[in-house]
Amino acid sequence: MEIRVLTPDLRRELRAPLGLLIRGSFGRTMERLRELAQERNPKKLIAVGDRVSRNMIREGMPLSVVIVDNRVMRKPIAPIGFEAEETYRVRNPAGTLTDEALQGVREAIEHGGKVIVLVEGEEDLLTLAAVLSAPENSLVVYGQPREGIVVIEVNEGTKTRFREILERMELSKD
C-alpha cells in the first residue's frame, strides 16, 4: 500500500486556508455557509472534520458526505449523529494520505446517498481526497481551528492545485 507523507514545507503551507475562510462564531459561519450553499447549489456538500460536520448537521445542511475521526483537536468525542445510508471505514495515520483513504473517500462520494467516512487515525488531509473526488460545482468544508471554517469550491482549478499538492508529498511503502 502506498502512503503519501507530508513534508515539513507542505505542513507549513497547509496550515493556511485552502479556500474561502469564513471567520467568526458558530452562528456567523453557519449563516454565511448557508448563503453560499444557496447561491452555488452544490452538486455535493462534503464536510471534513467532526466539529464542522456536527455544526452543519445541527443546522440542517444537506450534507452528502461527512469525513470524521471521532476526535476534536486530537481528543476523543462521541460519534456525530448523521443518518448515513452507508459507512466507509478507512485507516489514515496522522500526517499522511493512504491509498485506502483516497479510495474510501472516492467511493463514498460516488455512492450517491448520504455517507459517512469513519477514519481510524486522522481525517485532516482527507480534504485533499474530497476535493479530488468530488464532482465540479461541489463544496468541501472543513474547520480552521480557532478561526472559523474554510469552504472550497470544487472546479478544475482547485483540482489541479490539489493534485499538485498530492504530487509534492513523499511516497512511502507500508
N, C-alpha and C positions, 0 to 999 in steps of 0.2 A: 504494500500500500504506500502510495506517495503522500508525503506530508509537506506542506509549504510552511516555512517558518519565517516569522517577522525578523527583519534585520533591525539593528538599532536605529538606522536612519529612517526606515519606514515607520517604526514605532513612534518616533518623534513626529513625523509627518501626519500620521493617522490620528494624533491627538486633536488636530484641528477638525472642525466640522467638515463633512464630505458633501454637504448640500446646504440647504437653507436652514440657518439656525433661528429658531423661534425662542426668544428668551422670555423668561417670566414664570409666574406661578402656574400651578396645575390648571387652574381655570383659564388663564390667559392663553396658555399654549394649546389647550384643547379647543378653545373657541377659534383661534386662528387656524388650527389644523382642520376643523370642520369647514370653515370658509374655503380653504384651499381645496379640500376634497370636493366640495360642491362646485367650485369653479372648474376643476380639472376632470371631474367624473372619471376617476382612475379605473382601468381595467381590473387591477388588483390593488388592494390596500394591505400592506405587509408590515407587521411590527416586529422589531428585533429588540429583545430585552424584556425582562419581567415587569419593571415598573411602568414603562411606556405601554406595554401590552395591557396591563391591568387598568391603567387610566383610560385607554382607548375603549376597552370592553365596558368599563363603568359608564362611559359617555355614549354608549350605543353606536360606536363607529362600525361601519360594515366591513369588518376585517375578513380577509380571505385566509391569511396565514399568520400565525404567531410563532416566533422562534424564541424559546426560553430555556433557561438552565436551572430554574427554581432558586435563584440567588439574586440578591441586590447588593452591589458593592462587595461582592465575594462572600456575603453572609447568607446562609440558608433562609428561605422563606417558604410559606405554604404555597402549594401549587395554585396557579391562577385558575379561575373558573371560566373556561372557554368551552362552549358547546361544539366541540370538533367532531366531524364525521370520521376523521382518520387521525392517528397519531404516528408520527415517524420518530424513531429513536436513533440518535447518531452520537458517535464519540468525536470529541474535538478538544484536545488539550489546550490550555491557555497559551496564547501567542502563536497559535498555529491555525492552519486551514487544511483539514484532511480531505482526501478524495471521498471518503464515506460521507462526510458532512456536506460537501459540494453536491454529491449525487442525491442525498436525502432532501436537501433544500430544493433542488431542481424538481424531483419527483413530487414533493409537497405542493410546489407552485403549479405544476402541471395537473395535479389531481382534479382541480375544478371546484371542489366544495370547500368547506371550512376545515382547515388542517392545522394541527399543532406539531411543531418540530421540537422535541424534548432533547436537549443537549446534555450529554454527560461530559462535563468539562466546562468550556466557556463558549458563549454564543457571540461575543463581541464581533469577531471577524466574519461572522456569517452574514453581516450586512453586505459584504462583497459578493457572496454567493447569491444572496437575494436579488441584488441589482442585476447580476449577470444572467440570472434565470428568469427574471420577471419579464412579461411582455412589455413592449413600449407603451407609454402612457399609464404606467403603474406608479404608485407612490410607495417608497420604503421609508419607514420612520424608526428612528432609534433615539435613545436618550443621550444627552450631553450632560454628564454629571455636574451638578451644582449650577447649571446654566439654563437648561430647557430641553427642547427636542430638536432633532435635525430631520428635515424632510428632503428626500432625494427623489427627484423626478426622473423616471427611467426613460432614457432616449438613447439614440446611437452614440451621442457624445459621452454620456455617463458610462455607458457600457464599455466604450473604448478606454476611457480613463481607468475604469476598474480592472479591465483586462491587463493594462499596463502595470497597475499595482500588483496584481497577481503574478505577473511575469518577473517582477523585481524581488519577490520573496525567494528565499533559499529553499532548494529542494532537498528533502531528506527521505530516506527509505526507512520504513518501520520494520 
